[in-house]
Every structure is written in structure tokens, then in C-alpha cells.
């Protein structure tokens, strides 16, 4: 009887291992990673006139491709709207969704998604014209607000005004593009989305300096990449790609000094770069998977600064997105 149970248990384990390797095998066989991204949001996911994609989420996908395929350029970016992003992931059209998407309980459970972590801690805010002479969201009673449909933003807007016993005229649009254009044309008193998005969209307005972002942050919007339920190995790889970016910054490893770190005697660095232990093998990746990530896009701080921070047009302060050791809440499990 014990032998039968043992055989059954082994069969279950083998079946689980076979299922878990499905996405990794598909990506390797295809020779490229299909990444669902935004396509219209500066700082997170946006192609230029030559079709070159840049952004915080874009660099995550490049890091994932570097870890799995050894080449950050082996990525096919698929532009997705807020409405069709989840279907694209569920159907297998994309291998990973990295599209400034908020991690919520319903998305984590009812949509069959696994969030790999948070690559940007955000919160919803409001943008208004300076001419409106409004200094707080609490002064927006009775205002008309442009918002995109099918997002957490729409629900947060309703909740905020209801909680403060204020009336609001919600003007919804299918895409962020339409909502921003309507706001710029004067059809709404305010525009609301994640604060990072407000700074990005403000750059596209006819007269950016005529608009301000109000100080209130009315929600928690932990943004991060997601993969499908049911593929544990791919989920692990997606998580540890993000964790590698964060740990690299904490270890002082940069795009410039990545090769030098291979000769480090620091035990934490040795495990991270693969000169000690078999941590890459445990993920189904080469031993230098983390080195490939950092050489491709840099560490988390470099990715942040380049796309949305001090070295970008958005100039967003890191705030909560600083490392935990620097006063923020960005933290990753260790490689060991």
C-alpha cells in the first residue's frame, strides 16, 4: 500500500513539474518573450517613432528576457489597453503582463493572476488647471472628472467623493488617451489616475505648466508584473527577476560594475552572482542569471532613475520606492 501511495505521490510531483515548466519551455522554444505592456504611458511603457520601447515595465521585461534567454532584446512588446490586458495574459497571448497594473485581491484571485511583486508603489491623485485655483482635492465638490473605464481608478474616484459627502460628475473614456485629450480640451475640471501617470500625462498637454498635481493621494496602488496561475516555475522566475533588480541595488551592484562583482569574496554577492551555490539551477536558469539581468538593465535604482526619476523627464521623487534601508519600503528576499 505504501508503495502504491509512493508511486501516486511521485506521479503527482512529476505532473506538477511538467506543468510548471510549460511557459519557460515555450519562451525558450520560441526564442523570445511576449510582454504585455502599455504602449502609451511615458516612464512605464512607450515606443518611440522608431519602435524602440522604454519604461520601467519595459526594463522589467528586458530583465526577464536576459535571465531566461541571455538577451534583453529578445522581447516582443504587445501594446495592451486596460480593458484587454488581462484577457491577453489569460489566453496565453503574452507570457507576462507588465503594464502599470495594480495588485488587488480580486485580480489576484478571480482573474487567475499571480503578481510577481511590486515594482512601483503608487497612489491615485488629481490634476487640475492652475486657473481653477484649487489647492486640494477636497475643494473639488461638484467638479467633473475625466477617468478611464475598467480601472481601479474609476472605483477609487467614486469611493473618495462618497466618503467625503461630495458630489462628482464622472466622465469616463475607454482609453487613457481619450481621457487626457478630453481633459486638455476643457471637457473636465480634473483628470485622475495614478500619480505617476499624472506626471507622465502632464508632459503631453498643450501647455504643461498650466496644470498642477494636487497633493492628495487617495488610494494604495501597488503596481507590478503578473503571470498566469498554474505555472509555479514561471511564477518563481518572474518574482526573482524583480527581486534580483532590488537586491542588486542593495548589494551595490550596477550595470557598470557587474563583471567586477564576479570576483567578490562577499558571501551575499557570491550567491547572487552564481559563484557560490546552485540558485540559478533551482530556478531552471543559468548560474549567472542575476548578472545577466544587471548587465542588461542595471539595478532597480538605475531602472527607476532612468525611466521615471531624476534622470528622466518625469523627475518623480523615489519616496516610498526607496530601498527599505534608505527610508522607503522596497525590499526583496535574499538569494540564499
N, C-alpha and C positions, 0 to 999 in steps of 0.2 A: 504493500500500500504506500509505504514511504517512497518507494522507487517511482511509483506512478505519479505521486504528487510532485516529486522532484522533476520528472520529465515535463509535467504540465507547467511547473514554475519556469523551467528553462525555456519552454516554448513561448510563454508569455513575455519573458525578458527578450528573447530573440525577435519576437514580433514588434515589441516596443522599440528595440534598437533599429530594426528595419524601417519602421515608420519615421523614427526620429532623424534618420539620415536623408530623408526624401528631398528636402529643399536644398541642402548642401550639395547633394549629388546633381540635382537639376541645374544649379548655378554653375557647378564645375563642368558639367557636360555641355552646357550652353556656352560657357566661356565668358559670360557677362552677368552682371547683377541688374535686375529690373527694379528700379527705385521709384516709388510713387512720391512725387514732390509737388510743390505749389505751382510754380511757373509764373506767378505774378507778384510775389512778395519780396521786395528788396531786403537783403540781410538774411533771408532764410532759404528761398528757392526762386531763382530768376535767371533765365538765359539772356545773354546779350544778343546783339544783332548778328553775330557770327555763330550763335547757337551754343556758346560756352556758358555752362551753368555755374553759378556761385551762390554761396549762402551757408548758414550754419547747418541746416539739414542736408544740404548738398555735400558738405565736407564729411558728415557722418556716413553717408553712403559711400563716399570715396574711401573712407577709412575701412568700412566693411569689405569693400572690394579688395583693398590692399591686403587685409587679413586673410581673406578666402582665396583670392586669385593671384595675389602678389603684384597687383597693378591697380592703382586708384583710378585709372582711366577706363577700366573695363566696366563701365556703368551705363546703362540706358535709362535716362531720366524720363519718366512718364508724367506729364503735367496733369494734375487731377483737381477737380473742383471740390468744394466742401461736401457737396451732395454725393458725388460718385466715388470719393476716396475709399470708403470702407468696402464697398462692393468690389472695387478693383483688387483689394487685398484678399477678401474672402474668396473670390473667384480664381485667384492664382495669377491674375494679370501682372501683378507686381510681387516681388519676393519680400519686400519690406515697405512700410509706409513711413516716410519721414517728411511730414507736411504740417509743421506747426500745429499739432493736434493735441488737444487737452485730454489728459488721462482722467477719466471719471469711472465711477463704479459700474454704470450701465454699459459703457463702451467696453470695459474690461471683462464683463460677464455676458451680457446678452448679444453682443456683436461678434463674439468668438475671437477677440483680440487678446494678445499678450503685449503689454507695454514693456519695452526694454529698460526703461528708466526715464529720468528727466534730463533733457539736455538744455532746457531753458525754463527757469522759474519766472512765470509771468503773472499778470493780473489785468483784468479789464478796466479800461479808462474811457475818457471822453475827450474829444477835440471840438473846439468851438472857434468862431471868428473873434478876434480881439474886439471888433466893433460891437459885439454883443454885450461887452462889459460884464461878463460873468466870470467870477473867480473860483467858483465851487460848483460841483455837480448838484449840490443841494439847492442851487438857485435856478435849476432847470425845470421847475414845476410848470407843466403845461406846454413844454417845448416839444418840437418834432425832432425825432432822432432817426437817422439813417442807420440800418443794420442789415447784416447778411442773414438770409434764411438758412435753416439747417445747421446752426452752430450753437454752442453753449452760450454764445454772446446774446442771442435773442432771449433766452430764458433768464439770464442774469439781469438784463435790462428791465424786464418785467418785474422780477423779484425786487430789484433795488427800489424802483419807484413805488411799488406796493408797500414795501417795508417802511418807506418814509411818507406814506399817505400823500403821494403826489400823482398828479395826472401826467400822462405822457402819450404823445401821438407817435406810434411806431410806424416807420416807413420801411418796409422790407424789400430786399432785392435778392435775386438768385445768386449773384456773384459779388465778391468784394469790389471788383472793378466798377460794377454798376452803382453800388452804394457810394463809393468815393466820388464818382463823377456827378451823382445827384447832389451830394453834399457840396461839392465845389461849385455846382451851378446854382446853389442857393435854395434847393428844394427842402432842406432840413436845417434846423438850428444847430444840430450837433451830429457828430459821427462817433459811433462807439465800436471798439474792437479791443483786442489785447493791446496793452500799452506799447509793446514792441512794434506791433502793426501800425499804431498811430504815428510813431516816429518815421516808419518806413513810408507810409502813405502820404504823410505831410510833404515829403520831398517831391511828390508827383503833382501837387496842387499848383494852380496857375500862379499864385502868389503865396508861397510857403510862409513867409514872415508875417502874413496877416492872420495866422492861426496859432492857437496855443493848446497845449495838452493840459487839462485840468489836473489838480494834484491827487484827487481821489482814485484809489484802486479799490474796485467794488467786488472783486472775486479772487479766488485762487485758480490760476491757470497753469498747472504743471504740464509743460509741453514736452513731448518725447516721441521717439520712433516706436512702431508697433509691428508685430508679426502675427501670423495666424495661430490659433490654438492647435494643439495636437502634434507639434514638432519640437520636442524638447531640446534637441541638439541645436537646431537653428535658433531657438529662443536663447539658449546659453551663449551662442556666438554673438547674437545681436546685443545682449546685455554686456558681455565682456568687451565688445568693441567700444561701447560708451565708457565703461569703467577704465579701459586702457587709456583713453584720452585724459580722463580725470587723474588717474594715478600717475601718468607721465608728468603732468604739471607739478604734482606734489613731490615727485622724486627729482624734479629739476631737469627732466629730460626734454629736449627741444628738437625741432626739425634739424637744427644746425649741429647739435652735439650728439645725435642719436648713435652714430657709429662709434664715437669715443666711449660711450657708456658700455659698450660690449666688453671692455677691459676693466670695468669697475669691480672692486672687491666687496662692495656693499651688498650684503645678503638680499635685501629687498630688491635692489636693482638687478642682481644676478638672476633672481627668479623671474623678474619682469621681462628681461631681455632674452631669457631662454638659455643662459649659460649654466644654469643650475635647475635641476628638476625636469619634469615632463608635462608642464602645464599646458603647453600648446597641444600636445598629443591628446590630453584629456578632452580638449575641445574639438578634436578632429582637424587641427590646424598645424602648420609648421611650428617649430620651436621658436622661431623669431617673429611670430605673428604680430606681437605688440610693437616690435621695432619697425616692421613694415608700415604699421599704422602711423607711427610718429614721423617716420621719414616721408610719408605721403602727405600728411596734412598738419603736422605739428601736434602739440598738446592742446588740452581743452582751452587754456588761456589764449594760446595763439589763434585758435579757431574763432573764439569769441571776439577778440580784438580786431581781427581781420574782417569779420563779417558784420558785426553789429556794434562793436566797441570803439575804443579810442582811435584805431587805425581805419575806421570805416566812415562813410558819410553820415551814418545814423548817430554816432557818438553817444551810445547808450552807456550809462554807468553800469558797472558789473553788479553792484548792490547785492541782492541775495545770491547771485550767481558767482560770487567769490568762493574760493575754497573754504571749507569749514575752519581751516587753520588761519584764515585771513579775515574772519568776521562774516563769512557767508554761510550757506547751507549746502554747498556742493561737496559731496562725499561719496567715495566708492569703496566697496570691499577690496581687500588686498589680494594680490596674487600670492598664494601660498597653500 
